[in-house]
């Protein structure tokens, strides 16, 4: 069995089709010259069988702030990415939270936040050099203990200290983060 190049096969079929059309108009063409122009269209990119390279994209573009717990930290295409489980600050509309954030000081007593949906999570790339501060409250009458940390530390915070306010740039990337510590009562 022989195979013919697809472009040559198309030229042959087009020429044959033109001959049939002309034949339907009163006979067979006598040595009519037929010119067929074929313009190839390339629709594939990359090498055959090669998947496109992954990239770190944000699920929260358009927000200035986000708030919740960091479920996971990973690296995609050389960029650190946090996976945020978004939480609700009681009495604060999400649109306002997205614009202005939440209070970053420590709290005492009952938690001022709740997790209304633990099934949805959001990927947020972290810019190089992002300011990440982890706060710990020993007692409400003591100053906070604060230290710089990396994104992985946000995923390892204990209960009552594990919610994080994330500041975002216009591309939805984390430029800063602070956890919201709860002081022992």
Helices and strands as residue ranges (DSSP letters): H 6-23, E 65-76, E 79-86, E 88-89, H 94-100, E 113-114, E 122-136, E 145-148, H 151-154, E 163-168, E 174-179
